[in-house]
Structure formats: C-alpha cells, structure tokens
Amino acid sequence: MFFLLTDKSLSVVDYFQMLGAIGTLAAALFAMITTIQNRKANKQIEFERHMMVKPSYRIQSTSEQRTEKIIKINAINIGYHRTMNQIAGEWNGTPGVNVSVKEVIRKGNNEQNNIDIEIIMNCSDCTEKKIEGTLSIIYTNILGKQYTESVPIEAENIFNEYAEEEFLILKEGLTKQYFL
C-alpha cells in the first residue's frame, strides 16, 4: 500500500498487474474452499458406499447346553449378503471362554444366499462363577473394510441342589440385539 501513496505516478499496466495479483489470490482461495468441500463429499460418498455393502448381524436365538457349559448364539444377517473372508469370533472378558464361529448359508428372498452365523461359546474351561465380557465378530466387507462388532454377555454358573451339578445360565436375553 505504501507504493500507492508515493508521489510517483503509476501507469495503467501497473494497476492491471495489481488487479491480476488480487484476482489470482481470490481464485486460489476459492480453489482451496472447493477442494475442502470435495474432500468432505468424497468422504461421505465412501462412507455411504461401505454402508451399502456392510453385513449387519442380529441375534435371532440362543440356546444353552447347561451341563456341557456351552452357549450357542444364532445371528441372522439383515444387511448385505456377502463378506470377503471368513467371519471370526473373539472373546474379551473372563478367561477360559473359547469362541468358534460357523457360517450358515440361508436362501434369501431375492435369490441371493445370506450368510448367517452360529457362534458357539464353550465355557467348560472357565473356573470363574460369573462370566462377563464382550463377544466380538470380525469380518471384512467386499470392498476390503474390516469391521469388529460386539455385544456384551453375562452368564453365571448356578449350583442345582437336586442334580448336584453346576449349570451355566445366561443372565440377560440376547435375542434381538445387534452386533454393534
């Protein structure tokens, strides 16, 4: 700004060069704003794309083999019908609980096979009276994004005086809960 106040006169070319510099600065600012908006939109599109092909599992039923201390959980897939690899199970909580996952193929309404899962929790090696923790399933959607979803589980070994044995009993019903 100092050079505008000096007593030397500026030519028309000098004024146009200053306007060109200001215009370039404005164009760079608008380009930066557009880039930020495009980046946000691309992230949203990527999120929506992954959500369209994401399986979602809901617990349909549970069964207990109380004398063997085994809990079976059947979960149905209400989302996209395919995963990229095998579904794995993981237990975080009371030690001694072994988890295995078996995939069950169910024919869907629209001629597509849905992959439901049967989760088997073997608690026979657990020495604790109270079993608390989270049961997690790990899978990858067809776009390659890995998901880890879990549900809290509480069970207790209760001594039956008549049978003189301990039985494993779930504390809360898991039916209709979602793996989140």
TAQUIKA-V299959 format. One line per field, one symbol per residue. ss: DSSP state (A for helix, B for strand, O for the rest). phi: phi as a letter, one per 20 degrees, with the letter a starting at -180 (. if undefined). psi: psi as a letter, one per 40 degrees, with the letter a starting at -180 (. if undefined). A space follows every 50 residues. Layout:
ss->???
phi->???
psi->???
This chain:
ss->OAAAAOOOOOOAAAAAAAAAAAAAAAAAAAAAAAAAAAAAAAAAAAAAAA AAOOOOBBBBBBBBBOOOOBBBBBBBBOOOOOOOOOOBBBBBBOOOOBBB BBBBBBBOOOOOBBBBBBBBBBOOOOOOOBBBBBBBBBBBOOOOOBBBBB BBBBBBBBBBOOOOBBBBBBOOOOOOOBOO
phi->.fffefefedefffffffffffffffffffffffffffffffffffffff ffdefcdcfebcbcdffelcddcdceeddfeccecfeddbdcrgfnedcc cdedecfefdmdeedecddddedfeeeffddcrceddcbcffeneecccb bfccbbedeeffelbedecffdfegmedfc
psi->ddddeiehiiiddddddddddddddddddddddddddddddddddddddd ddfhihhhhdiiihgddefhhhhhhiheaieiidaihiiihhbhiehhhi hhhhhhhidfeihihiihhhhhedeheidhhiahhiihihieeehhihii hihhiihhhhddefihihhhdiheheiih.
